[in-house]
């Protein structure tokens, strides 16, 4: 386990909260301090840490990997931030994008043309974990002269279809 400043701060917070709670049960400070000290790691790893993971939307960042992009589309959101920041795909041709990312999943609708725009490809990135997340991640790849000019990361509302709606 790596000891980080956040780990230390959170462990101290858990210890203090346990101490204050146990102090309401028994007024002997040495006993409540000793019990709090013993219980702190258990309460932290079995209650506090899982709760923080449920309510936060933190996720691991990964570098772009074409094989992982194609094989695990639900985890693409882990790669998109570093891909956009590093300009990995800027200037790449449509053929190379197809080989790296696979075929586009949908094209952007162009109101002026009243048709799909062949220069705006979209890929789903999956859903970031988190208890309060109700959006799916997507990326739009915009081409100019058959080369990538921009990547636009956006979110869409999740929609669910029932059998009756189909």
Phi and psi in radians as a Rosetta constraint file:
Dihedral C 1 N 2 CA 2 C 2 CIRCULARHARMONIC -1.653 0.35
Dihedral N 2 CA 2 C 2 N 3 CIRCULARHARMONIC 2.198 0.35
Dihedral C 2 N 3 CA 3 C 3 CIRCULARHARMONIC -1.531 0.35
Dihedral N 3 CA 3 C 3 N 4 CIRCULARHARMONIC 1.997 0.35
Dihedral C 3 N 4 CA 4 C 4 CIRCULARHARMONIC -1.992 0.35
Dihedral N 4 CA 4 C 4 N 5 CIRCULARHARMONIC 2.874 0.35
Dihedral C 4 N 5 CA 5 C 5 CIRCULARHARMONIC -1.037 0.35
Dihedral N 5 CA 5 C 5 N 6 CIRCULARHARMONIC -0.665 0.35
Dihedral C 5 N 6 CA 6 C 6 CIRCULARHARMONIC -1.122 0.35
Dihedral N 6 CA 6 C 6 N 7 CIRCULARHARMONIC -0.708 0.35
Dihedral C 6 N 7 CA 7 C 7 CIRCULARHARMONIC -1.049 0.35
Dihedral N 7 CA 7 C 7 N 8 CIRCULARHARMONIC -0.820 0.35
Dihedral C 7 N 8 CA 8 C 8 CIRCULARHARMONIC -1.094 0.35
Dihedral N 8 CA 8 C 8 N 9 CIRCULARHARMONIC -0.817 0.35
Dihedral C 8 N 9 CA 9 C 9 CIRCULARHARMONIC -1.083 0.35
Dihedral N 9 CA 9 C 9 N 10 CIRCULARHARMONIC -0.806 0.35
Dihedral C 9 N 10 CA 10 C 10 CIRCULARHARMONIC -1.143 0.35
Dihedral N 10 CA 10 C 10 N 11 CIRCULARHARMONIC -0.651 0.35
Dihedral C 10 N 11 CA 11 C 11 CIRCULARHARMONIC -1.135 0.35
Dihedral N 11 CA 11 C 11 N 12 CIRCULARHARMONIC -0.687 0.35
Dihedral C 11 N 12 CA 12 C 12 CIRCULARHARMONIC -1.129 0.35
Dihedral N 12 CA 12 C 12 N 13 CIRCULARHARMONIC -0.742 0.35
Dihedral C 12 N 13 CA 13 C 13 CIRCULARHARMONIC -1.059 0.35
Dihedral N 13 CA 13 C 13 N 14 CIRCULARHARMONIC -0.792 0.35
Dihedral C 13 N 14 CA 14 C 14 CIRCULARHARMONIC -1.112 0.35
Dihedral N 14 CA 14 C 14 N 15 CIRCULARHARMONIC -0.741 0.35
Dihedral C 14 N 15 CA 15 C 15 CIRCULARHARMONIC -1.042 0.35
Dihedral N 15 CA 15 C 15 N 16 CIRCULARHARMONIC -0.835 0.35
Dihedral C 15 N 16 CA 16 C 16 CIRCULARHARMONIC -1.088 0.35
Dihedral N 16 CA 16 C 16 N 17 CIRCULARHARMONIC -0.777 0.35
Dihedral C 16 N 17 CA 17 C 17 CIRCULARHARMONIC -1.111 0.35
Dihedral N 17 CA 17 C 17 N 18 CIRCULARHARMONIC -0.725 0.35
Dihedral C 17 N 18 CA 18 C 18 CIRCULARHARMONIC -1.109 0.35
Dihedral N 18 CA 18 C 18 N 19 CIRCULARHARMONIC -0.752 0.35
Dihedral C 18 N 19 CA 19 C 19 CIRCULARHARMONIC -1.061 0.35
Dihedral N 19 CA 19 C 19 N 20 CIRCULARHARMONIC -0.812 0.35
Dihedral C 19 N 20 CA 20 C 20 CIRCULARHARMONIC -1.111 0.35
Dihedral N 20 CA 20 C 20 N 21 CIRCULARHARMONIC -0.706 0.35
Dihedral C 20 N 21 CA 21 C 21 CIRCULARHARMONIC -1.150 0.35
Dihedral N 21 CA 21 C 21 N 22 CIRCULARHARMONIC -0.852 0.35
Dihedral C 21 N 22 CA 22 C 22 CIRCULARHARMONIC -1.183 0.35
Dihedral N 22 CA 22 C 22 N 23 CIRCULARHARMONIC -0.436 0.35
Dihedral C 22 N 23 CA 23 C 23 CIRCULARHARMONIC -1.180 0.35
Dihedral N 23 CA 23 C 23 N 24 CIRCULARHARMONIC -0.417 0.35
Dihedral C 23 N 24 CA 24 C 24 CIRCULARHARMONIC -1.323 0.35
Dihedral N 24 CA 24 C 24 N 25 CIRCULARHARMONIC -0.381 0.35
Dihedral C 24 N 25 CA 25 C 25 CIRCULARHARMONIC -1.488 0.35
Dihedral N 25 CA 25 C 25 N 26 CIRCULARHARMONIC -0.754 0.35
Dihedral C 25 N 26 CA 26 C 26 CIRCULARHARMONIC -2.443 0.35
Dihedral N 26 CA 26 C 26 N 27 CIRCULARHARMONIC 2.308 0.35
Dihedral C 26 N 27 CA 27 C 27 CIRCULARHARMONIC -1.472 0.35
Dihedral N 27 CA 27 C 27 N 28 CIRCULARHARMONIC -0.041 0.35
Dihedral C 27 N 28 CA 28 C 28 CIRCULARHARMONIC -1.340 0.35
Dihedral N 28 CA 28 C 28 N 29 CIRCULARHARMONIC 1.900 0.35
Dihedral C 28 N 29 CA 29 C 29 CIRCULARHARMONIC -1.084 0.35
Dihedral N 29 CA 29 C 29 N 30 CIRCULARHARMONIC -0.727 0.35
Dihedral C 29 N 30 CA 30 C 30 CIRCULARHARMONIC -1.096 0.35
Dihedral N 30 CA 30 C 30 N 31 CIRCULARHARMONIC -0.641 0.35
Dihedral C 30 N 31 CA 31 C 31 CIRCULARHARMONIC -1.301 0.35
Dihedral N 31 CA 31 C 31 N 32 CIRCULARHARMONIC -0.790 0.35
Dihedral C 31 N 32 CA 32 C 32 CIRCULARHARMONIC -1.155 0.35
Dihedral N 32 CA 32 C 32 N 33 CIRCULARHARMONIC -0.612 0.35
Dihedral C 32 N 33 CA 33 C 33 CIRCULARHARMONIC -1.142 0.35
Dihedral N 33 CA 33 C 33 N 34 CIRCULARHARMONIC -0.757 0.35
Dihedral C 33 N 34 CA 34 C 34 CIRCULARHARMONIC -1.149 0.35
Dihedral N 34 CA 34 C 34 N 35 CIRCULARHARMONIC -0.785 0.35
Dihedral C 34 N 35 CA 35 C 35 CIRCULARHARMONIC -1.143 0.35
Dihedral N 35 CA 35 C 35 N 36 CIRCULARHARMONIC -0.711 0.35
Dihedral C 35 N 36 CA 36 C 36 CIRCULARHARMONIC -1.087 0.35
Dihedral N 36 CA 36 C 36 N 37 CIRCULARHARMONIC -0.734 0.35
Dihedral C 36 N 37 CA 37 C 37 CIRCULARHARMONIC -1.087 0.35
Dihedral N 37 CA 37 C 37 N 38 CIRCULARHARMONIC -0.712 0.35
Dihedral C 37 N 38 CA 38 C 38 CIRCULARHARMONIC -1.264 0.35
Dihedral N 38 CA 38 C 38 N 39 CIRCULARHARMONIC -0.693 0.35
Dihedral C 38 N 39 CA 39 C 39 CIRCULARHARMONIC -1.399 0.35
Dihedral N 39 CA 39 C 39 N 40 CIRCULARHARMONIC -0.367 0.35
Dihedral C 39 N 40 CA 40 C 40 CIRCULARHARMONIC -0.936 0.35
Dihedral N 40 CA 40 C 40 N 41 CIRCULARHARMONIC -0.880 0.35
Dihedral C 40 N 41 CA 41 C 41 CIRCULARHARMONIC -1.072 0.35
Dihedral N 41 CA 41 C 41 N 42 CIRCULARHARMONIC -0.662 0.35
Dihedral C 41 N 42 CA 42 C 42 CIRCULARHARMONIC -1.178 0.35
Dihedral N 42 CA 42 C 42 N 43 CIRCULARHARMONIC -0.806 0.35
Dihedral C 42 N 43 CA 43 C 43 CIRCULARHARMONIC -1.131 0.35
Dihedral N 43 CA 43 C 43 N 44 CIRCULARHARMONIC -0.690 0.35
Dihedral C 43 N 44 CA 44 C 44 CIRCULARHARMONIC -1.097 0.35
Dihedral N 44 CA 44 C 44 N 45 CIRCULARHARMONIC -0.924 0.35
Dihedral C 44 N 45 CA 45 C 45 CIRCULARHARMONIC -1.389 0.35
Dihedral N 45 CA 45 C 45 N 46 CIRCULARHARMONIC -0.386 0.35
Dihedral C 45 N 46 CA 46 C 46 CIRCULARHARMONIC -1.850 0.35
Dihedral N 46 CA 46 C 46 N 47 CIRCULARHARMONIC -0.215 0.35
Dihedral C 46 N 47 CA 47 C 47 CIRCULARHARMONIC -2.203 0.35
Dihedral N 47 CA 47 C 47 N 48 CIRCULARHARMONIC -1.015 0.35
Dihedral C 47 N 48 CA 48 C 48 CIRCULARHARMONIC -1.154 0.35
Dihedral N 48 CA 48 C 48 N 49 CIRCULARHARMONIC -0.929 0.35
Dihedral C 48 N 49 CA 49 C 49 CIRCULARHARMONIC -1.077 0.35
Dihedral N 49 CA 49 C 49 N 50 CIRCULARHARMONIC -0.805 0.35
Dihedral C 49 N 50 CA 50 C 50 CIRCULARHARMONIC -1.073 0.35
Dihedral N 50 CA 50 C 50 N 51 CIRCULARHARMONIC -0.674 0.35
Dihedral C 50 N 51 CA 51 C 51 CIRCULARHARMONIC -1.092 0.35
Dihedral N 51 CA 51 C 51 N 52 CIRCULARHARMONIC -0.774 0.35
Dihedral C 51 N 52 CA 52 C 52 CIRCULARHARMONIC -1.090 0.35
Dihedral N 52 CA 52 C 52 N 53 CIRCULARHARMONIC -0.697 0.35
Dihedral C 52 N 53 CA 53 C 53 CIRCULARHARMONIC -1.164 0.35
Dihedral N 53 CA 53 C 53 N 54 CIRCULARHARMONIC -0.548 0.35
Dihedral C 53 N 54 CA 54 C 54 CIRCULARHARMONIC -1.270 0.35
Dihedral N 54 CA 54 C 54 N 55 CIRCULARHARMONIC -0.765 0.35
Dihedral C 54 N 55 CA 55 C 55 CIRCULARHARMONIC -1.527 0.35
Dihedral N 55 CA 55 C 55 N 56 CIRCULARHARMONIC -0.292 0.35
Dihedral C 55 N 56 CA 56 C 56 CIRCULARHARMONIC -1.657 0.35
Dihedral N 56 CA 56 C 56 N 57 CIRCULARHARMONIC 2.762 0.35
Dihedral C 56 N 57 CA 57 C 57 CIRCULARHARMONIC -1.934 0.35
Dihedral N 57 CA 57 C 57 N 58 CIRCULARHARMONIC 0.482 0.35
Dihedral C 57 N 58 CA 58 C 58 CIRCULARHARMONIC -1.173 0.35
Dihedral N 58 CA 58 C 58 N 59 CIRCULARHARMONIC 2.446 0.35
Dihedral C 58 N 59 CA 59 C 59 CIRCULARHARMONIC -2.507 0.35
Dihedral N 59 CA 59 C 59 N 60 CIRCULARHARMONIC 2.749 0.35
Dihedral C 59 N 60 CA 60 C 60 CIRCULARHARMONIC -1.226 0.35
Dihedral N 60 CA 60 C 60 N 61 CIRCULARHARMONIC 2.469 0.35
Dihedral C 60 N 61 CA 61 C 61 CIRCULARHARMONIC -1.696 0.35
Dihedral N 61 CA 61 C 61 N 62 CIRCULARHARMONIC 2.390 0.35
Dihedral C 61 N 62 CA 62 C 62 CIRCULARHARMONIC -2.249 0.35
Dihedral N 62 CA 62 C 62 N 63 CIRCULARHARMONIC 2.734 0.35
Dihedral C 62 N 63 CA 63 C 63 CIRCULARHARMONIC -1.360 0.35
Dihedral N 63 CA 63 C 63 N 64 CIRCULARHARMONIC 2.751 0.35
Dihedral C 63 N 64 CA 64 C 64 CIRCULARHARMONIC -1.111 0.35
Dihedral N 64 CA 64 C 64 N 65 CIRCULARHARMONIC 2.323 0.35
Dihedral C 64 N 65 CA 65 C 65 CIRCULARHARMONIC -2.459 0.35
Dihedral N 65 CA 65 C 65 N 66 CIRCULARHARMONIC 1.995 0.35
Dihedral C 65 N 66 CA 66 C 66 CIRCULARHARMONIC -1.023 0.35
Dihedral N 66 CA 66 C 66 N 67 CIRCULARHARMONIC -0.731 0.35
Dihedral C 66 N 67 CA 67 C 67 CIRCULARHARMONIC -1.118 0.35
Dihedral N 67 CA 67 C 67 N 68 CIRCULARHARMONIC -0.774 0.35
Dihedral C 67 N 68 CA 68 C 68 CIRCULARHARMONIC -1.174 0.35
Dihedral N 68 CA 68 C 68 N 69 CIRCULARHARMONIC -0.626 0.35
Dihedral C 68 N 69 CA 69 C 69 CIRCULARHARMONIC -1.025 0.35
Dihedral N 69 CA 69 C 69 N 70 CIRCULARHARMONIC -0.788 0.35
Dihedral C 69 N 70 CA 70 C 70 CIRCULARHARMONIC -1.336 0.35
Dihedral N 70 CA 70 C 70 N 71 CIRCULARHARMONIC -0.727 0.35
Dihedral C 70 N 71 CA 71 C 71 CIRCULARHARMONIC -1.340 0.35
Dihedral N 71 CA 71 C 71 N 72 CIRCULARHARMONIC -0.557 0.35
Dihedral C 71 N 72 CA 72 C 72 CIRCULARHARMONIC -2.244 0.35
Dihedral N 72 CA 72 C 72 N 73 CIRCULARHARMONIC 1.279 0.35
Dihedral C 72 N 73 CA 73 C 73 CIRCULARHARMONIC -1.111 0.35
Dihedral N 73 CA 73 C 73 N 74 CIRCULARHARMONIC -0.412 0.35
Dihedral C 73 N 74 CA 74 C 74 CIRCULARHARMONIC -1.259 0.35
Dihedral N 74 CA 74 C 74 N 75 CIRCULARHARMONIC -0.256 0.35
Dihedral C 74 N 75 CA 75 C 75 CIRCULARHARMONIC -1.921 0.35
Dihedral N 75 CA 75 C 75 N 76 CIRCULARHARMONIC 0.274 0.35
Dihedral C 75 N 76 CA 76 C 76 CIRCULARHARMONIC -1.127 0.35
Dihedral N 76 CA 76 C 76 N 77 CIRCULARHARMONIC -0.479 0.35
Dihedral C 76 N 77 CA 77 C 77 CIRCULARHARMONIC -1.041 0.35
Dihedral N 77 CA 77 C 77 N 78 CIRCULARHARMONIC -0.403 0.35
Dihedral C 77 N 78 CA 78 C 78 CIRCULARHARMONIC -1.248 0.35
Dihedral N 78 CA 78 C 78 N 79 CIRCULARHARMONIC -0.426 0.35
Dihedral C 78 N 79 CA 79 C 79 CIRCULARHARMONIC -1.744 0.35
Dihedral N 79 CA 79 C 79 N 80 CIRCULARHARMONIC -0.347 0.35
Dihedral C 79 N 80 CA 80 C 80 CIRCULARHARMONIC -1.183 0.35
Dihedral N 80 CA 80 C 80 N 81 CIRCULARHARMONIC -0.642 0.35
Dihedral C 80 N 81 CA 81 C 81 CIRCULARHARMONIC -1.082 0.35
Dihedral N 81 CA 81 C 81 N 82 CIRCULARHARMONIC -0.836 0.35
Dihedral C 81 N 82 CA 82 C 82 CIRCULARHARMONIC -1.215 0.35
Dihedral N 82 CA 82 C 82 N 83 CIRCULARHARMONIC -0.527 0.35
Dihedral C 82 N 83 CA 83 C 83 CIRCULARHARMONIC -1.152 0.35
Dihedral N 83 CA 83 C 83 N 84 CIRCULARHARMONIC -0.755 0.35
Dihedral C 83 N 84 CA 84 C 84 CIRCULARHARMONIC -1.219 0.35
Dihedral N 84 CA 84 C 84 N 85 CIRCULARHARMONIC -0.784 0.35
Dihedral C 84 N 85 CA 85 C 85 CIRCULARHARMONIC -1.125 0.35
Dihedral N 85 CA 85 C 85 N 86 CIRCULARHARMONIC -0.617 0.35
Dihedral C 85 N 86 CA 86 C 86 CIRCULARHARMONIC -1.583 0.35
Dihedral N 86 CA 86 C 86 N 87 CIRCULARHARMONIC -0.030 0.35
Dihedral C 86 N 87 CA 87 C 87 CIRCULARHARMONIC 0.978 0.35
Dihedral N 87 CA 87 C 87 N 88 CIRCULARHARMONIC 0.634 0.35
Dihedral C 87 N 88 CA 88 C 88 CIRCULARHARMONIC -1.010 0.35
Dihedral N 88 CA 88 C 88 N 89 CIRCULARHARMONIC -0.669 0.35
Dihedral C 88 N 89 CA 89 C 89 CIRCULARHARMONIC -1.768 0.35
Dihedral N 89 CA 89 C 89 N 90 CIRCULARHARMONIC -0.106 0.35
Dihedral C 89 N 90 CA 90 C 90 CIRCULARHARMONIC -1.146 0.35
Dihedral N 90 CA 90 C 90 N 91 CIRCULARHARMONIC 2.277 0.35
Dihedral C 90 N 91 CA 91 C 91 CIRCULARHARMONIC 1.521 0.35
Dihedral N 91 CA 91 C 91 N 92 CIRCULARHARMONIC 0.018 0.35
Dihedral C 91 N 92 CA 92 C 92 CIRCULARHARMONIC -1.490 0.35
Dihedral N 92 CA 92 C 92 N 93 CIRCULARHARMONIC 2.513 0.35
Dihedral C 92 N 93 CA 93 C 93 CIRCULARHARMONIC -1.322 0.35
Dihedral N 93 CA 93 C 93 N 94 CIRCULARHARMONIC 2.850 0.35
Dihedral C 93 N 94 CA 94 C 94 CIRCULARHARMONIC -1.040 0.35
Dihedral N 94 CA 94 C 94 N 95 CIRCULARHARMONIC -0.701 0.35
Dihedral C 94 N 95 CA 95 C 95 CIRCULARHARMONIC -1.107 0.35
Dihedral N 95 CA 95 C 95 N 96 CIRCULARHARMONIC -0.743 0.35
Dihedral C 95 N 96 CA 96 C 96 CIRCULARHARMONIC -1.180 0.35
Dihedral N 96 CA 96 C 96 N 97 CIRCULARHARMONIC -0.681 0.35
Dihedral C 96 N 97 CA 97 C 97 CIRCULARHARMONIC -1.084 0.35
Dihedral N 97 CA 97 C 97 N 98 CIRCULARHARMONIC -0.729 0.35
Dihedral C 97 N 98 CA 98 C 98 CIRCULARHARMONIC -1.088 0.35
Dihedral N 98 CA 98 C 98 N 99 CIRCULARHARMONIC -0.680 0.35
Dihedral C 98 N 99 CA 99 C 99 CIRCULARHARMONIC -1.271 0.35
Dihedral N 99 CA 99 C 99 N 100 CIRCULARHARMONIC -0.586 0.35
Dihedral C 99 N 100 CA 100 C 100 CIRCULARHARMONIC -1.376 0.35
Dihedral N 100 CA 100 C 100 N 101 CIRCULARHARMONIC -0.756 0.35
Dihedral C 100 N 101 CA 101 C 101 CIRCULARHARMONIC -1.891 0.35
Dihedral N 101 CA 101 C 101 N 102 CIRCULARHARMONIC -0.195 0.35
Dihedral C 101 N 102 CA 102 C 102 CIRCULARHARMONIC 1.523 0.35
Dihedral N 102 CA 102 C 102 N 103 CIRCULARHARMONIC 3.108 0.35
Dihedral C 102 N 103 CA 103 C 103 CIRCULARHARMONIC -1.123 0.35
Dihedral N 103 CA 103 C 103 N 104 CIRCULARHARMONIC 2.602 0.35
Dihedral C 103 N 104 CA 104 C 104 CIRCULARHARMONIC -1.062 0.35
Dihedral N 104 CA 104 C 104 N 105 CIRCULARHARMONIC 2.687 0.35
Dihedral C 104 N 105 CA 105 C 105 CIRCULARHARMONIC -1.592 0.35
Dihedral N 105 CA 105 C 105 N 106 CIRCULARHARMONIC -0.564 0.35
Dihedral C 105 N 106 CA 106 C 106 CIRCULARHARMONIC -2.808 0.35
Dihedral N 106 CA 106 C 106 N 107 CIRCULARHARMONIC 2.789 0.35
Dihedral C 106 N 107 CA 107 C 107 CIRCULARHARMONIC -1.815 0.35
Dihedral N 107 CA 107 C 107 N 108 CIRCULARHARMONIC 2.603 0.35
Dihedral C 107 N 108 CA 108 C 108 CIRCULARHARMONIC -1.266 0.35
Dihedral N 108 CA 108 C 108 N 109 CIRCULARHARMONIC 2.426 0.35
Dihedral C 108 N 109 CA 109 C 109 CIRCULARHARMONIC -1.398 0.35
Dihedral N 109 CA 109 C 109 N 110 CIRCULARHARMONIC 2.282 0.35
Dihedral C 109 N 110 CA 110 C 110 CIRCULARHARMONIC -1.866 0.35
Dihedral N 110 CA 110 C 110 N 111 CIRCULARHARMONIC 1.975 0.35
Dihedral C 110 N 111 CA 111 C 111 CIRCULARHARMONIC -1.125 0.35
Dihedral N 111 CA 111 C 111 N 112 CIRCULARHARMONIC -0.612 0.35
Dihedral C 111 N 112 CA 112 C 112 CIRCULARHARMONIC -1.141 0.35
Dihedral N 112 CA 112 C 112 N 113 CIRCULARHARMONIC -0.722 0.35
Dihedral C 112 N 113 CA 113 C 113 CIRCULARHARMONIC -1.492 0.35
Dihedral N 113 CA 113 C 113 N 114 CIRCULARHARMONIC -0.306 0.35
Dihedral C 113 N 114 CA 114 C 114 CIRCULARHARMONIC 0.978 0.35
Dihedral N 114 CA 114 C 114 N 115 CIRCULARHARMONIC 0.721 0.35
Dihedral C 114 N 115 CA 115 C 115 CIRCULARHARMONIC -2.759 0.35
Dihedral N 115 CA 115 C 115 N 116 CIRCULARHARMONIC 2.995 0.35
Dihedral C 115 N 116 CA 116 C 116 CIRCULARHARMONIC -1.306 0.35
Dihedral N 116 CA 116 C 116 N 117 CIRCULARHARMONIC 2.508 0.35
Dihedral C 116 N 117 CA 117 C 117 CIRCULARHARMONIC -1.626 0.35
Dihedral N 117 CA 117 C 117 N 118 CIRCULARHARMONIC 2.024 0.35
Dihedral C 117 N 118 CA 118 C 118 CIRCULARHARMONIC -1.199 0.35
Dihedral N 118 CA 118 C 118 N 119 CIRCULARHARMONIC -0.164 0.35
Dihedral C 118 N 119 CA 119 C 119 CIRCULARHARMONIC -1.784 0.35
Dihedral N 119 CA 119 C 119 N 120 CIRCULARHARMONIC 0.178 0.35
Dihedral C 119 N 120 CA 120 C 120 CIRCULARHARMONIC -2.326 0.35
Dihedral N 120 CA 120 C 120 N 121 CIRCULARHARMONIC 1.694 0.35
Dihedral C 120 N 121 CA 121 C 121 CIRCULARHARMONIC -1.667 0.35
Dihedral N 121 CA 121 C 121 N 122 CIRCULARHARMONIC 2.526 0.35
Dihedral C 121 N 122 CA 122 C 122 CIRCULARHARMONIC -2.170 0.35
Dihedral N 122 CA 122 C 122 N 123 CIRCULARHARMONIC 2.500 0.35
Dihedral C 122 N 123 CA 123 C 123 CIRCULARHARMONIC -2.312 0.35
Dihedral N 123 CA 123 C 123 N 124 CIRCULARHARMONIC 2.430 0.35
Dihedral C 123 N 124 CA 124 C 124 CIRCULARHARMONIC -1.392 0.35
Dihedral N 124 CA 124 C 124 N 125 CIRCULARHARMONIC 2.498 0.35
Dihedral C 124 N 125 CA 125 C 125 CIRCULARHARMONIC -1.897 0.35
Dihedral N 125 CA 125 C 125 N 126 CIRCULARHARMONIC -0.083 0.35
Dihedral C 125 N 126 CA 126 C 126 CIRCULARHARMONIC 1.712 0.35
Dihedral N 126 CA 126 C 126 N 127 CIRCULARHARMONIC -3.041 0.35
Dihedral C 126 N 127 CA 127 C 127 CIRCULARHARMONIC -2.017 0.35
Dihedral N 127 CA 127 C 127 N 128 CIRCULARHARMONIC 2.142 0.35
Dihedral C 127 N 128 CA 128 C 128 CIRCULARHARMONIC -1.113 0.35
Dihedral N 128 CA 128 C 128 N 129 CIRCULARHARMONIC 2.421 0.35
Dihedral C 128 N 129 CA 129 C 129 CIRCULARHARMONIC -1.186 0.35
Dihedral N 129 CA 129 C 129 N 130 CIRCULARHARMONIC 2.599 0.35
Dihedral C 129 N 130 CA 130 C 130 CIRCULARHARMONIC 2.692 0.35
Dihedral N 130 CA 130 C 130 N 131 CIRCULARHARMONIC 2.519 0.35
Dihedral C 130 N 131 CA 131 C 131 CIRCULARHARMONIC -1.186 0.35
Dihedral N 131 CA 131 C 131 N 132 CIRCULARHARMONIC -0.517 0.35
Dihedral C 131 N 132 CA 132 C 132 CIRCULARHARMONIC -1.913 0.35
Dihedral N 132 CA 132 C 132 N 133 CIRCULARHARMONIC 0.318 0.35
Dihedral C 132 N 133 CA 133 C 133 CIRCULARHARMONIC -1.533 0.35
Dihedral N 133 CA 133 C 133 N 134 CIRCULARHARMONIC 2.098 0.35
Dihedral C 133 N 134 CA 134 C 134 CIRCULARHARMONIC -2.160 0.35
Dihedral N 134 CA 134 C 134 N 135 CIRCULARHARMONIC 0.450 0.35
Dihedral C 134 N 135 CA 135 C 135 CIRCULARHARMONIC -2.242 0.35
Dihedral N 135 CA 135 C 135 N 136 CIRCULARHARMONIC 2.582 0.35
Dihedral C 135 N 136 CA 136 C 136 CIRCULARHARMONIC -1.810 0.35
Dihedral N 136 CA 136 C 136 N 137 CIRCULARHARMONIC 2.558 0.35
Dihedral C 136 N 137 CA 137 C 137 CIRCULARHARMONIC -1.553 0.35
Dihedral N 137 CA 137 C 137 N 138 CIRCULARHARMONIC 2.483 0.35
Dihedral C 137 N 138 CA 138 C 138 CIRCULARHARMONIC -2.482 0.35
Dihedral N 138 CA 138 C 138 N 139 CIRCULARHARMONIC 2.775 0.35
Dihedral C 138 N 139 CA 139 C 139 CIRCULARHARMONIC -2.310 0.35
Dihedral N 139 CA 139 C 139 N 140 CIRCULARHARMONIC 2.382 0.35
Dihedral C 139 N 140 CA 140 C 140 CIRCULARHARMONIC -1.915 0.35
Dihedral N 140 CA 140 C 140 N 141 CIRCULARHARMONIC 2.180 0.35
Dihedral C 140 N 141 CA 141 C 141 CIRCULARHARMONIC -1.801 0.35
Dihedral N 141 CA 141 C 141 N 142 CIRCULARHARMONIC 2.103 0.35
Dihedral C 141 N 142 CA 142 C 142 CIRCULARHARMONIC -1.833 0.35
Dihedral N 142 CA 142 C 142 N 143 CIRCULARHARMONIC 2.235 0.35
Dihedral C 142 N 143 CA 143 C 143 CIRCULARHARMONIC -1.854 0.35
Dihedral N 143 CA 143 C 143 N 144 CIRCULARHARMONIC 2.507 0.35
Dihedral C 143 N 144 CA 144 C 144 CIRCULARHARMONIC -2.329 0.35
Dihedral N 144 CA 144 C 144 N 145 CIRCULARHARMONIC 2.194 0.35
Dihedral C 144 N 145 CA 145 C 145 CIRCULARHARMONIC 0.990 0.35
Dihedral N 145 CA 145 C 145 N 146 CIRCULARHARMONIC 0.730 0.35
Dihedral C 145 N 146 CA 146 C 146 CIRCULARHARMONIC 1.064 0.35
Dihedral N 146 CA 146 C 146 N 147 CIRCULARHARMONIC 0.393 0.35
Dihedral C 146 N 147 CA 147 C 147 CIRCULARHARMONIC -2.265 0.35
Dihedral N 147 CA 147 C 147 N 148 CIRCULARHARMONIC 2.548 0.35
Dihedral C 147 N 148 CA 148 C 148 CIRCULARHARMONIC -1.150 0.35
Dihedral N 148 CA 148 C 148 N 149 CIRCULARHARMONIC 2.202 0.35
Dihedral C 148 N 149 CA 149 C 149 CIRCULARHARMONIC -1.910 0.35
Dihedral N 149 CA 149 C 149 N 150 CIRCULARHARMONIC -0.433 0.35
Dihedral C 149 N 150 CA 150 C 150 CIRCULARHARMONIC -2.772 0.35
Dihedral N 150 CA 150 C 150 N 151 CIRCULARHARMONIC 2.556 0.35
Dihedral C 150 N 151 CA 151 C 151 CIRCULARHARMONIC -2.051 0.35
Dihedral N 151 CA 151 C 151 N 152 CIRCULARHARMONIC 2.205 0.35
Dihedral C 151 N 152 CA 152 C 152 CIRCULARHARMONIC -2.039 0.35
Dihedral N 152 CA 152 C 152 N 153 CIRCULARHARMONIC 2.013 0.35
Dihedral C 152 N 153 CA 153 C 153 CIRCULARHARMONIC -1.591 0.35
Dihedral N 153 CA 153 C 153 N 154 CIRCULARHARMONIC 2.216 0.35
Dihedral C 153 N 154 CA 154 C 154 CIRCULARHARMONIC -2.534 0.35
Dihedral N 154 CA 154 C 154 N 155 CIRCULARHARMONIC 2.953 0.35
Dihedral C 154 N 155 CA 155 C 155 CIRCULARHARMONIC -2.117 0.35
Dihedral N 155 CA 155 C 155 N 156 CIRCULARHARMONIC 2.577 0.35
Dihedral C 155 N 156 CA 156 C 156 CIRCULARHARMONIC -2.211 0.35
Dihedral N 156 CA 156 C 156 N 157 CIRCULARHARMONIC 2.658 0.35
Dihedral C 156 N 157 CA 157 C 157 CIRCULARHARMONIC -1.152 0.35
Dihedral N 157 CA 157 C 157 N 158 CIRCULARHARMONIC 2.486 0.35
Dihedral C 157 N 158 CA 158 C 158 CIRCULARHARMONIC -1.309 0.35
Dihedral N 158 CA 158 C 158 N 159 CIRCULARHARMONIC 2.364 0.35
Dihedral C 158 N 159 CA 159 C 159 CIRCULARHARMONIC -2.188 0.35
Dihedral N 159 CA 159 C 159 N 160 CIRCULARHARMONIC 2.471 0.35
Dihedral C 159 N 160 CA 160 C 160 CIRCULARHARMONIC -2.102 0.35
Dihedral N 160 CA 160 C 160 N 161 CIRCULARHARMONIC 2.299 0.35
Dihedral C 160 N 161 CA 161 C 161 CIRCULARHARMONIC -1.833 0.35
Dihedral N 161 CA 161 C 161 N 162 CIRCULARHARMONIC 2.420 0.35
Dihedral C 161 N 162 CA 162 C 162 CIRCULARHARMONIC -1.739 0.35
Dihedral N 162 CA 162 C 162 N 163 CIRCULARHARMONIC 2.947 0.35
Dihedral C 162 N 163 CA 163 C 163 CIRCULARHARMONIC -1.092 0.35
Dihedral N 163 CA 163 C 163 N 164 CIRCULARHARMONIC -0.518 0.35
Dihedral C 163 N 164 CA 164 C 164 CIRCULARHARMONIC -1.225 0.35
Dihedral N 164 CA 164 C 164 N 165 CIRCULARHARMONIC -0.509 0.35
Dihedral C 164 N 165 CA 165 C 165 CIRCULARHARMONIC -1.399 0.35
Dihedral N 165 CA 165 C 165 N 166 CIRCULARHARMONIC -0.360 0.35
